[in-house]
């Protein structure tokens, strides 16, 4: 029997292209590199991964065919989503997209404190402080901070109308983090953990009254059940694009510049695309009758007063850098 024709692997194709590049006088100095970018983005939301893949596919053009980036999603490598920073620092991958970096760098978690950042103006004032801290922290972890991005705030979605703190009293709210649980507890509600499969039944049965989340993750998951919301105590989120410092240092300057620009552009694209997806999801909910309330100024003040002891306690437990950052943030925000 005739032998079946074997299709070349991607690596073989890259090696062949590299050989061609070496034999071509105009590109004699060009050799292919293949880097891996591991992302901690959850599989339940395809939007951020689509953005990452799109920009990664542009890298050969950006680098004059010198660098190919292979994107790996959470679960595709023996790397936990909460250890991306460590994986990049150890050289297991050359690039990382980490939305769980606080697990490795707890001092960087102040921006995520519930109710601290309540407006876009607050966010603009806070970002320079957070970025400066991250640069300092990552310099100690054999990594480079190439990009920094913001994710949409998580707020409370409810079966009941929410206009302020008083409306939260006695409600049961599903939370997925310590920060969320502490926020609803200190505002008079009860926090509970629950797998997603049980949420619809609990909402229908009246044992659950609300869910902490975003329009993309929460509002669209249970449409028609969570018909109200309130931004009384938003929890901001952020993410980082990282490079292994040793791998980056080995790059020639033109390629290093291309990698720096890739990281900055990817962070900007993620911020923009995630915000656009959240706005579109919220608009869809509103067309279906959903009502999102902004808190009254006196409720914002009251919420901050109740949450301040928690802000101070958790940052103190995270060390001096965390406490100093919180102090700088509160000074900048007037809070």
Secondary structure by P-SEA (a helix, b strand, c coil): cccccccccaaaaaaaaaaaaaaccccccbbbbbbbbbbccccccaaaaaaaaaaaaaccccccccbbbbbbcccccccccccaaaaaaacccccccccccccccccccccccccccccaaaaaaaaaaaaaaaaaaaaaccccccccccccbbbbbcccccccccccccbbbbbccaaaaaaaaaabbbbbbbcccaaaaaaaaccccccccccccccccccccccbbbccbbbbbbbbbbccaaaaaaccaaaaaaaaaaaaaaaaaaaaaaaaaaaaaaaaaaaabbbbbbbcaaaaaaaaaaaaaaaaaaaaaacaaaaaaaaaaaaaacc
